[in-house]
Amino acid sequence: MMNRRRFLSTGIGLACAAPLASLAAKPDAVAGTVLTATDVHVKNYPTVEAVRWIGQVLEQETGGRIGIRLYHSGQLGRESEAIDMARFGAIDMTRVYSGALNNAFPLTQALSLPYVFESVAHMRRAMDSDVGTRVLEGFSKRDLVGLAIYDSGARCFYNARRPLHTPQDLHGLKIRVPASDIFIRMLRMFGANPTPLSLGEVFSGMETKMIDGAENNMRSFHSSRHFEAAAYWSQSEHSYAPDVLLISRRSFDALAPADRELLLDAARRSVAVMRQHWDASESAARQAVLDYGVKFNEVDMAAFRKAAEPLLADYTRRSEIQPLYRRIRDLA
């Protein structure tokens, strides 16, 4: 198994663009081109399965000339590191949570605001519309190409201390959040102590009591086994911020034009594959953590929405966010 340190120290990361450059120079080359893709999620996670499916399509349609080597489970590092490695061409593709992209790519902020989406169906309608297209196009400004937007479910709070019914119940709790100004400010408005950590640090953080809990979707709560450290799940549904599949602009441009179109088409079609895996596995994940003994509770949704209003008002006044936000709400 290759980890991030070995990947970079052996020079594979820096050299991964070389086969693509060769292919661009000789489109009919016999030698195969392997795109390196990363994901922090486990091997059977819906986004991992979707990218694996893209690789299968590429291999089939090109007779094995192009494929994907997928490193799941955070083998090549954190999402923040993967973004930079893709931007500079050290890796080719990465699946990243949109919350981790907020600071560098402002258009993603419209997707991460609290209570901007009403449901998974609403989020999917928006991402399948011109909203998703505009967000994907925004990545071109910083050496990336947006390939697809994947679901990330309803994000809710879980912790090891107590059930959360209102924002007041979060007061004093140390809650892990992604490295996003939106999530940090939101948790402060709820009265919690927001603690930015990578996903891989959450379990040990709860075990050692460095943090009291976190917020994420049910599928991740289960696959990361965070339910073994957090006995309380509170159905706040404060965010439906999706995931984004990206490729390095350098890697994308090195592909022959027909191969670029093939990749874009496969990525678009992979959204349905991802959603099928998501829908099939989310209810099973919920039942598994219930069987383990995690205590579920509903929250006072009106109280959480009210506490988040100042944050929502601030961001939706911004010129680049306002039209996207209005379009999303029109699709509610």
VOPAKOL-31802 format. One line per 2 residues: their letters; for each residue x, y, z of C-alpha. Coordinates in Angstrom, 2 decimals. Layout:
BEGIN
A> X Y Z  ...
// end
This chain:
BEGIN
MM> 0.00 0.00 0.00  1.37 3.38 -0.99
NR> 1.02 6.26 1.44  1.44 9.97 0.72
RR> 5.06 10.09 1.90  6.13 7.24 -0.34
FL> 4.08 8.67 -3.21  5.93 11.97 -3.10
ST> 9.38 10.80 -2.03  9.66 8.24 -4.80
GI> 8.88 10.92 -7.34  5.73 9.23 -8.62
GL> 3.63 12.25 -7.66  5.85 14.68 -9.53
AC> 6.17 12.41 -12.51  2.53 11.44 -12.92
AA> 2.00 14.08 -15.60  4.76 12.62 -17.78
PL> 2.69 9.76 -19.28  -0.02 12.29 -20.14
AS> 2.45 14.55 -21.91  3.67 11.54 -23.87
LA> 0.12 10.59 -24.81  -0.66 14.12 -25.99
AK> 2.39 14.00 -28.24  1.50 10.53 -29.59
PD> -2.29 9.98 -29.36  -2.02 6.48 -30.80
AV> 0.60 5.39 -28.28  0.35 1.76 -27.20
AG> 1.58 2.49 -23.69  -1.26 3.07 -21.25
TV> -1.94 6.29 -19.37  -2.89 5.94 -15.72
LT> -4.64 8.82 -13.98  -4.00 8.88 -10.24
AT> -7.12 9.60 -8.16  -7.48 10.07 -4.39
DV> -10.29 9.98 -1.83  -10.19 10.05 1.97
HV> -13.19 7.72 2.16  -13.05 3.92 2.45
KN> -12.94 1.57 -0.53  -16.69 0.91 -0.80
YP> -17.83 4.50 -0.21  -20.22 5.78 -2.92
TV> -17.80 8.43 -4.25  -15.00 5.86 -4.42
EA> -17.27 3.48 -6.32  -18.21 6.26 -8.75
VR> -14.59 7.11 -9.56  -13.80 3.41 -9.91
WI> -16.67 3.21 -12.41  -15.19 6.12 -14.40
GQ> -11.93 4.20 -14.60  -13.72 1.14 -15.92
VL> -15.45 3.22 -18.60  -12.17 4.81 -19.67
EQ> -10.45 1.44 -19.92  -13.31 -0.08 -21.89
ET> -13.76 2.84 -24.29  -10.04 3.24 -24.99
GG> -9.14 -0.43 -25.14  -7.08 -0.12 -21.98
RI> -5.14 2.93 -23.19  -6.42 5.11 -20.31
GI> -7.30 4.02 -16.78  -7.47 5.25 -13.20
RL> -5.36 4.14 -10.25  -7.46 4.97 -7.20
YH> -6.01 5.55 -3.72  -8.87 5.52 -1.20
SG> -8.97 5.77 2.62  -6.72 8.83 2.69
QL> -3.67 6.88 1.54  -2.19 9.99 -0.10
GR> -3.10 12.47 2.61  -5.83 14.88 3.64
ES> -8.29 16.61 1.35  -6.52 19.96 1.73
EA> -3.27 18.33 0.63  -4.98 16.58 -2.28
ID> -6.34 19.90 -3.58  -2.85 21.41 -3.72
MA> -1.33 18.24 -5.22  -3.93 18.31 -7.98
RF> -3.45 22.02 -8.64  0.28 21.53 -9.15
GA> -0.02 18.26 -11.07  1.43 15.92 -8.42
ID> -1.76 13.87 -8.69  -4.39 13.88 -11.41
MT> -7.82 13.60 -9.77  -9.32 14.02 -6.33
RV> -12.76 13.90 -4.71  -13.12 16.73 -2.18
YS> -15.87 17.90 0.17  -17.10 21.32 -0.96
GA> -16.73 22.73 2.55  -12.97 22.24 2.27
LN> -13.03 24.30 -0.94  -14.92 27.34 0.39
NA> -11.98 29.60 1.14  -10.13 29.04 -2.15
FP> -13.17 28.76 -4.45  -15.86 31.25 -3.37
LT> -18.65 29.85 -5.56  -18.68 26.70 -3.43
QA> -19.76 28.84 -0.49  -23.28 28.97 -1.94
LS> -23.47 25.17 -1.58  -22.17 25.09 2.00
LP> -24.35 27.72 3.65  -26.61 26.49 6.46
YV> -30.15 25.55 5.47  -29.72 26.58 1.84
FE> -31.07 23.18 0.72  -34.31 21.68 2.00
SV> -33.58 18.05 1.17  -31.42 15.67 -0.83
AH> -33.90 15.97 -3.72  -33.59 19.77 -3.66
MR> -29.80 19.58 -3.61  -29.80 17.15 -6.55
RA> -32.10 19.40 -8.60  -29.78 22.33 -8.00
MD> -26.62 20.42 -8.83  -28.18 19.07 -12.03
SD> -29.07 22.63 -13.08  -27.05 25.63 -14.22
VG> -26.01 26.08 -10.56  -23.85 22.96 -10.68
TR> -22.45 23.98 -14.07  -21.41 27.42 -12.81
VL> -19.74 25.99 -9.71  -17.76 23.46 -11.77
EG> -16.66 26.17 -14.20  -15.33 28.23 -11.28
FS> -12.49 25.81 -10.64  -10.76 26.76 -13.89
KR> -9.48 29.95 -12.29  -7.02 27.98 -10.15
DL> -5.54 25.23 -12.30  -8.36 22.69 -11.85
VG> -11.21 21.30 -13.94  -14.50 20.45 -12.26
LA> -15.72 17.05 -13.42  -18.77 16.22 -11.30
IY> -20.69 17.08 -8.15  -21.59 14.17 -5.87
DS> -23.99 13.90 -2.92  -22.80 14.22 0.62
GA> -26.12 13.72 2.40  -27.58 15.69 5.28
RC> -24.90 16.80 7.71  -25.92 16.48 11.36
FY> -24.25 16.72 14.76  -22.95 13.78 16.78
NA> -21.10 13.81 20.07  -20.05 11.81 23.10
RR> -21.65 14.04 25.75  -25.41 14.60 25.35
PL> -28.35 14.89 22.95  -28.61 18.24 21.18
HT> -32.09 19.72 20.82  -31.33 23.44 20.44
PQ> -28.19 25.49 19.72  -27.91 26.11 23.45
DL> -27.11 22.42 23.92  -23.94 22.93 21.87
HG> -22.60 25.58 24.23  -19.14 24.67 25.47
LK> -18.76 21.60 23.26  -15.65 21.21 21.08
IR> -16.96 20.18 17.66  -14.82 19.20 14.69
VP> -15.53 21.14 11.51  -13.88 21.24 8.07
AS> -11.40 24.06 7.44  -14.11 26.41 6.18
DI> -14.88 29.90 7.47  -18.60 29.17 6.98
FI> -18.58 26.13 9.27  -16.35 27.78 11.86
RM> -18.62 30.84 12.07  -21.76 28.70 12.08
LR> -20.57 26.65 15.06  -19.66 29.80 16.95
MF> -23.15 31.18 16.32  -24.53 27.92 17.74
GA> -22.38 28.44 20.83  -19.91 25.60 20.23
NP> -16.12 25.70 20.08  -15.34 24.84 16.42
TP> -12.19 22.75 15.98  -10.90 22.29 12.40
LS> -9.45 18.79 11.95  -9.01 16.36 9.09
LG> -11.52 13.52 8.89  -8.82 11.02 9.85
EV> -8.19 12.78 13.17  -11.79 12.79 14.40
FS> -11.99 9.32 15.92  -8.82 9.68 17.98
GM> -9.85 13.23 18.87  -13.07 11.97 20.44
ET> -11.35 9.04 22.14  -8.76 11.31 23.75
KM> -11.44 13.95 24.52  -9.61 16.58 22.49
ID> -13.03 17.13 20.89  -16.51 16.23 22.05
GA> -18.00 15.50 18.67  -18.30 16.45 15.02
EN> -20.80 16.98 12.22  -21.10 14.87 9.10
NM> -23.47 12.71 7.09  -24.76 9.32 8.22
RS> -22.77 7.38 5.64  -19.47 8.89 6.85
FH> -20.50 8.53 10.51  -20.79 4.81 9.88
SS> -17.86 4.15 7.50  -15.42 6.09 9.72
RH> -16.71 4.16 12.76  -17.18 7.42 14.65
FE> -20.32 5.88 16.14  -18.05 3.82 18.39
AA> -16.89 7.02 20.10  -20.02 9.20 19.83
AY> -23.21 7.87 21.42  -25.51 10.73 20.38
WS> -26.76 11.68 16.91  -28.88 14.84 16.56
QS> -30.77 15.29 13.28  -29.93 18.97 12.65
EH> -29.60 18.71 8.84  -27.76 22.02 8.94
SY> -25.98 21.41 5.62  -26.30 19.35 2.46
AP> -22.99 20.61 1.06  -21.97 18.17 -1.69
DV> -18.66 16.69 -2.83  -16.75 17.69 -5.97
LL> -14.63 15.58 -8.31  -11.69 17.55 -9.73
IS> -8.83 16.94 -12.14  -5.59 18.87 -12.53
RR> -5.76 21.33 -15.42  -2.30 20.16 -16.45
SF> -3.41 16.53 -16.60  -6.66 17.38 -18.39
DA> -4.97 19.51 -21.05  -2.41 16.77 -21.71
LA> -5.16 14.43 -22.85  -6.12 14.30 -26.51
PA> -9.35 16.28 -27.22  -11.42 13.14 -27.78
DR> -10.16 11.67 -24.51  -11.09 14.86 -22.65
EL> -14.64 14.57 -23.95  -14.76 10.92 -22.97
LL> -13.61 11.73 -19.43  -16.12 14.58 -19.07
DA> -18.96 12.36 -20.31  -17.99 9.49 -17.99
AR> -17.76 11.88 -15.03  -21.22 13.30 -15.74
RS> -22.71 9.80 -16.00  -20.94 8.72 -12.81
VA> -23.23 11.02 -10.78  -26.11 8.57 -11.25
VM> -23.81 5.70 -10.26  -22.78 7.52 -7.10
RQ> -26.40 8.33 -6.19  -27.44 4.74 -6.65
HW> -24.72 3.57 -4.26  -25.59 6.37 -1.82
DA> -29.30 5.60 -1.69  -28.64 1.88 -1.24
SE> -26.13 2.31 1.57  -27.37 5.26 3.65
SA> -30.35 3.48 5.22  -28.17 0.44 5.94
AR> -25.62 2.69 7.67  -28.35 4.26 9.80
QA> -29.67 0.87 10.88  -26.15 -0.33 11.72
VL> -25.45 2.56 14.10  -28.90 2.21 15.65
DY> -28.19 -1.45 16.28  -24.89 -0.46 17.89
GV> -26.80 1.64 20.40  -26.39 5.22 19.17
KF> -29.21 7.41 20.50  -31.06 9.47 17.85
NE> -33.04 12.62 18.47  -34.82 15.29 16.42
VD> -33.88 18.94 16.98  -35.73 22.23 17.19
MA> -35.10 23.05 13.52  -36.58 26.54 13.81
AF> -34.13 27.41 16.58  -31.14 26.23 14.54
RK> -32.33 28.09 11.44  -32.79 31.29 13.43
AA> -29.32 31.02 14.96  -27.84 30.65 11.47
EP> -29.71 33.60 9.93  -26.97 36.25 10.45
LL> -24.42 34.05 8.69  -26.78 33.36 5.81
AD> -27.61 37.06 5.46  -23.93 38.02 5.38
YT> -22.95 35.60 2.60  -26.05 36.05 0.45
RR> -25.36 39.79 0.18  -22.09 39.03 -1.62
SE> -22.22 39.67 -5.36  -20.80 36.29 -6.42
IQ> -23.02 34.30 -4.02  -26.36 36.10 -4.27
PL> -27.42 34.92 -7.77  -26.47 31.32 -7.03
YR> -28.33 31.40 -3.73  -31.47 32.82 -5.36
RI> -31.37 30.20 -8.10  -30.97 27.42 -5.50
RD> -33.93 28.72 -3.52  -36.04 28.94 -6.70
LA> -35.46 25.20 -7.10  -36.58 24.34 -3.54
// end
